[in-house]
Amino acid sequence: MDTPLSTIAVVGLGTMGTGIADVLARAGREVIGIDISDTAAAQAVAALEASTARAVARERITEEERQDVLARFRTYSDLHAAADADLVIEVVPESYEAKQEVFRALDGIVRPDAVLATGTNALSVTRLAADSAHPERVLGLHFFTPVQAMKLVEVVSSVLTDPRAVDAVTRLAHDLGKEPVAVGDRAGFIADGLLFGYLNQAAAMYEAKYASREDIDAAMRLGCGLPMGPLALLDLIGVDTARTVLEAMYADSHDRLHAPAPILKQLSEAGLTGRKAGRGFYTYEAPGSGEVVRDALTPLGSAEAAAGREVRSVGVAGSGTMASGIAEVFAKAGYGVVLAARSQEKADTAKARIAKSLARSVDKGRMTAEARDTTLALITAAGTLDAFAEVDLAVEAVAEDLAVKQELFARLDKICKPGAVLATTTSSLPVVACARATSRPQDVIGMHFFNPAPAMKLVEIVRTVLTGDDVHATVREVTTRIRKHPVDCGDRAGFIVNALLFPYLNNAIKMVQDHYATLDDIDAAMKLGGGYPMGPFELLDVVGLDVSLAIEQVLHREFRDPGLAPAPLLEHLVAAGCLGRKTGRGFREYARR
């Protein structure tokens, strides 16, 4: 185990195995590819030939170097070809039986000092190791697809693993240009342990017909900056694979959030396993294609059945960052805006904040000085809500406190003209509770912008059971006119984004609380392995731990699922006044400004 891992066998030449073989061969290792399918072996060779040809065309390697890489990759159909390997990485289907069969066979083939690694992303490494004649040399080596691009490698130890084996594969990962993260043996490890719970909840949300597949995916891409929506990602991973991973996670955690959504079983058993089958949550041009084609569930994109109301002027209530951002968005789109705060001074301060934002846009060449002046002229700062008397749409962006919002809506009911649409920007409170504070609940709707409003494209349009069709049509039309992407959802806690995002953040806190992984390793795993723009703890400190706790509490009260109960560590930090960047300390410490 102390010798360099020079000769490496890869058992299973599917997409993952082929990718691993590619990066190993390019890193100067002798690679033995093993697959019982001659077709799979031929496809792996062809894939390496194609990827290295592209590298030559892009002048990343020479033709001579390409030929050296190709010469280092040999394929076989018999496991005995691994006899001289220093390391064997199995990447066979995600099944204990299939993997145990490989490990039992390797016991009689490889040298006693060879390291055996499983590429599982969810199954117990300990259980696989226990069946081996030399459990101390068995560990997990979890790459992420596409292997050539993804930097993360999770190095998974069981209680039986020899530290020398861990050191050897960790050095290898570094040599491959990867970022290895050491983790213990727990279903899903770090990245998939957090990712698959989120994917499962998205599938359940779709199954409950709470939102369309397109809106769920758009919400998470545009609201969280994720590279793919959850349902499209499930199709890419494979619906059957996701179900297997979740079954393993549920067996380990007994957390209902990990119990596979029934739709995953239904799709799997119908053979609708995602891209590889040509159909899953979406329909694809052909099996293996990533090109989505129209099907019976594709939105028609036709005009709303109900005609919307005319909106020429907009009132924005509030003086904080969100209120000024929303006012800026409407003014940029050409609407006359009344920005009302509790005092004229606060309103003037909010308008000054908009002026600074517009000045930055001019400095960066995003808008002309003339456009800035025109936009600013459309905004009227007012120290009283009475200025909303003639607006067509009133948008509140005050504190996330139901009593405060209800009081404001009761005032808007008296001030705003008949037919004016009243919208709340709440991120988690019940919209219907705001509507019931008025005598015209049919005119009330949720219009949840994301921060910073000028930059974020998403708006969640939250319709209550009392919202009128024409009000819904009006807000969708206005959202499009201000160049935002509307997604429809019902009036329940968290709507789409927060209902999927905050349980994921809460589970990350539980990982730290349980001493399973460090803040840095979890953040790195989700950025490098999941393509997230920020790790969960970076995001929590930006959002604010008090805000995060409040949202978790709302979700827990509404859905009453024990798995949604806020992590005690989050509660303790909030109680201690450690609220994130705004206080200088949250999960991490920050320099005071």
Secondary structure by P-SEA (a helix, b strand, c coil): ccccccbbbbccccaaaaaaaaaaaaaccbbbbbbccaaaaaaaaaaaaaaaaaaaaaccccaaaaaaaaaabbbbccccccccccbbbbbccccaaaaaaaaaaacccccccbbbbbccccccaaaaaaaccccccbbbbbbccccccccbbbbcccccccaaaaaaaaaaaaaacbbbbbbcccccccaaaaaaaaaaaaaaaaaaccccaaaaaaaaaaaccccccaaaaaaaacaaaaaaaaaaaaaacccccccccaaaaaaaaaccccccccccccccccccccbbbbccccccccccccccccccbbbbccccaaaaaaaaaaaaaccbbbbbcccaaaaaaaaaaaaaaaaaaaaaccccaaaaaaaaaabbbbccccccccccbbbbbccccaaaaaaaaaaaaacccccbbbbbccccccaaaaaaaccccccccccccccccccccbbbbbbcccccaaaaaaaaaaaaaabbbbbbbccccccccccccaaaaaaaaaaaaaccccaaaaaaaaaaaccccccaaaaaaaacaaaaaaaaaaaaaacccccccccaaaaaaaaaccccccccccccccccc
